[in-house]
Amino acid sequence: MSARLQRGGRLINRSAQIEFTFNGKTMKGLKGDTLASGLLANDQLLVGRSFKYHRPRGIVASGPEEPNALVGLGEGARFEPNQRVTTTELFDGLTSASQNHWPSLEFDIGALNNRLSRFLPAGFYYKTFIHPRSAWKHLFEPIIRRSAGLGKSPEQADADRYEYTYGHCQILIAGGGIAGLQAALVAGAAGANVLLLEQTAHWGGRAPVDGDIIDGKPAEDWISATLQTLAGMENVTLRNRMMVSGVYDHGYVLAEERIADHTPGDGRPRKRLWRIRAEKIIAATGALERPLSFAGNDIPGVMLASATRDYAVNFAVSPGDHTVVVTNNDDAYRTAITLKDYGLEVTVVDVRQAPTGELPSRARAMGIRIETGRGIVKVKGCKRVTGVTIGLQAGEGGAVEEIACDAVAMSGGWSPVVHLWSHCGGKLIWDETRALFRPDADRPPLTHDGSAMVYPAGAANGALSAAAGLADAAAQAVLTLQSLGKEAGLTQAAQADAVEEEAMLPVWIMPASAGPELKSKMWLDFQNDVKVSDVQLAAREGYVSVEHTKRYTTLGMATDQGKLSNINGLAVLADALGEEIPRVGTTTFRPPYTPVTLGALAGEARGDIFQPLRKTPMHDWHLAQGAYMEPVGLWQRPYTYPRHGETHEQAVNREVINTRERLGLLDASTLGKIIVKGPDAGKFLDMLYTNMMSNLGIGKCRYGLMCNEQGFLSDDGVVIRIDEDTWLCHTTSGGADRIHGWMEDWLQCEWWDWQVFTANVTEQYGQIAVVGPNGRKLLEKLGGMDVSKEALPFMTFKDGELGGFPVRVHRISFSGELSYEIAVPASHALAFWERLYEAGQEFGLQPYGTEGLHVLRAEKGFIMIGDETDGTVIPQDLNLDWAISKKKEDFLGKRGQQRTYLAAKDRWKLVGFESIDGTVIPDGAYVIAPGTNEYGFRNAQGRITSTYYSPTLKKGIAMGLLKNGPARMGEVVEFTSMTGGVSVSAKVVDPVFYDKDGEKQNV
Amino acid sequence: MSEPVSALNGAVSEGFARVAEIGPLGMITLRAKPGTARLAEAIKAANGCALPDARRITHAGDNSCGWMSPDEYLLVLPYGDVAKALAAIAAALSGQHHLAVDVSDARAVFRVTGPNADQVLRKLSPADPGALAADEIRRSRFAQVAAAFWPVDGGYTLVCFRSVAGYVMGLLTHSAQPGSEI
């Protein structure tokens, strides 16, 4: 059984006991434990069920590569699925639960899949798609959905907060092991601005566990001395609990900082996502140990040899009383020696014939039994290891002996963590003698100036021993400094005692000639349940590319992204294909290195600050009046102001009638306002608008249309001329920024020699429309400037004062009524609005919203950008030929409109529609035409663009586009709704439904 | 006439740094090509500041003039002085192609102060406050909106558009919460 040892444990504090729960069971751990070591100390070997076959699974690793031990952490609003127990720091009160089990971890019905595994081969999903067709939907999908999958989604809103931070440095060092620390010493001493990041809470990596001696002292001493030195350097920043997630172009690096994972609810943000700009990156990310592929290698109690050692040395946890160490290399002997030192029983099974290196010799001298030339044939046990049978590695699986044991420590060699090197295109080479892929220094990922962006250091560069790793880290740091034009002062690496290690013997299948029965129990990808037999089947079925095999078998596609399985899987594939490993190659390494919490990616963008909401100066007033707001771009605008008991529809109808009969007040502040000034401003506006603007009189207003180069209508609005060389262009509410950018684009890129300046002053003014027959009476009551018809005729404006406020009053109308649009500085806008509201009561003033605005304009047949236009409509389609200058030599869109299709006589054109029965025609309804098109859809000859109930006319009115529309007045056409519902008959009519001669607005 | 009211009416939030909306503050956007005759005199006459170099901001008392782009400057001055300053610019640059316009009400201005004020900015803007010279102004973004900032005594002044003042106040408040010091 696994248990806490009586002595040791460099990271735990034996005097600080804490309690936690797993599947409701209370357990005891120590401060400094990970959840993994806590579980093991409580002999909780079984921690989850596998993805597909629901096989019992235990902890395999001690770090971020863990594939099996994923749990749901926390509860309620702090629940998070798929958390690796190996990277979860234990804290008092931690709650955890295993995943993918039903009804319980101990007894799981899904394990039936295990018995049926021959029916769930590689490519099972794809095969179920194909044959028989109906089986997928009715049989396979429901079953797979129930039985597959890991964690559940949280059901409550996250109680924690998150944030971003931007970081800047010259050299970012990923990994705080001895290589990262050594690189930081060199880079820091040279004065570079260094950011050193370590994903765990501890510095120094594996060196203390491996018993390395550095500069004649235990690694731990060197690490603390180095940390002290680095802390004294102002140009070096050290941050732990920070995982470098990805490396992107031009030295852009994402990193996730775990701030309060281990102190939930302490008021700090839980995580912080760092977006870092680094000039150069040193990847000192270490190496991961590879499992070996033998039958039953997934049974709880089978662990990586390095993990076994970690648990013993770091946490004083023994995985078992008798451990069989199975290896193809010398390094695993460190585990055997460590366990023996703790007084535990160990047997080593080494595939090599005669290991005589320093470590095997030391193990032998300690009296550890070593079986050479042998491998594990099969692991015995179900929910925990009870023993192994061993046999000749070269054989087919004939058992030589059965050894009773309760733990297996396996080592198939080491793979450098090349992820950060590879994210941006760094290439790898296959190191034949050590059977590993390592960075190819000649083909690094490049940065903006074509120089190398990432420098691999230490084990990540294939320098696996402490001595080689330190030397390599110093050398790489010197290279990095040189690439930045910096001279390294310190170039001498710390000296680690060299331990002579013999060559490893690559072993991909154990035993080498195992038959199908054994191979179907050799797990490659523990999390996704992919076995040696699955990869071999894929090869037999014709999968040659490792990328295709990955997707077909799902090898390496789980949340661990194949950290343990990739190399073993591709070696098995290469073997099955009769190819060399480097010819098969690796799959692509993509960020994130380990999963990043979605909350961290969202950062601060949540709740009130999810998105910028643009507010007018009257925003709070609208809310206080109970307005129902709608988004217009990022603006919030009142849609209508419902009174007590009113529906929105009733409120809109009331607002429309009141505006037509008495007085309405509209917040039009969102309207875009762009000043265009200069000797060439008139010429510029003539190019921008389809009609003439250069000849607009000072003090006059003119409605104008803007098209894009293709000739399609893009924006509209009223232009006013302020003085000889100054105009102000009103744009649509959503169009202000876009049109301002459009203007600057033409001025900066095409007509850079024209003397024109623009300024977007949209938010400088509150714009308030006083609309309705009583409008003039209200303004006269306020007092100030003359607003009579004579002094201020229709389509003119004047600057002046009203009620003591500085205003610009425009006589323009989007409703067909007597209308004043009044611009007032935004910091006075609310006060002015309130003055109008108060003073207007005796004239029946009511505010109206955007829907009322739409109804009023539709009754008048005024078009709306975005309703009547959709990017395929030209002004001529909307009968706006009057606003297209015939005199001008050129304007944006002129050439486009001359193209045959746009100049055709039979285009869909704007008309009005009145339903025969008076109802409102559904929005988006089409007028159908006989026959079908090439795709088999019904032909159409027109469609609705705006449709409303008109409270003024007491019937449904609509505008739309109809083929040859204006020539078809009086004709009755049939509409079908988009959903294919009932058809509506409607008469084609003039789109101006109300006051066609415009007498009401011109008073 | 009413008193001018800034976007958030002087809202303040106290975290590990102090965030205060200040204003109303006078602001003028001045656009003129470099080399425009009497440009420096125009700025001097408007608010007493010197013509800033690229990415710099000059000060004269509480007044400032920031370089916003190769042909745009931002003049900061008391709210009530804008009309006079515009007249001074018009007089100095008369006959020269330029555009000077009052944008006092189009903006919201914040002051972030405290020993760790820079950390509030670091969480929101990709521009590095640590790389900012004492007389430098940066146009950048804060989370999802455009903003400019420059160092002042004990912190930073930050300018954004008026309509998103509430959003920016929310961002700054969130980022300055105690316990979230970097």
Interface residues (C-beta under 8 A of the other chain):
Chain A: R161 E163 Y164 T165 Y166 G167 H168 D266 G267 R268 P269 R272 R275 R277 G603 E604 A605 D608 I609 Q611 P612 L613 R614 K615 T616 P617 W635 I675 K677 G678 P679 Q755 F757 T758 A759 V761 T762 E763 Q764 Y765 G804 F805 P806 P825 A826 S827 H828 L830 A831 F832
Chain B: M1 S2 P4 V5 S6 A7 P24 T29 R31 A32 D71 H97 H98 L99 V101 D102 V103 S104 D105 A106 R107 R122 K123 L124 S125 P126 D128 G130 A131 A143 Q144 V145 F161 R162 S163 V164 A165 G166 Y167 G170 L171 H174 S175 Q177 P178 G179 S180 I182
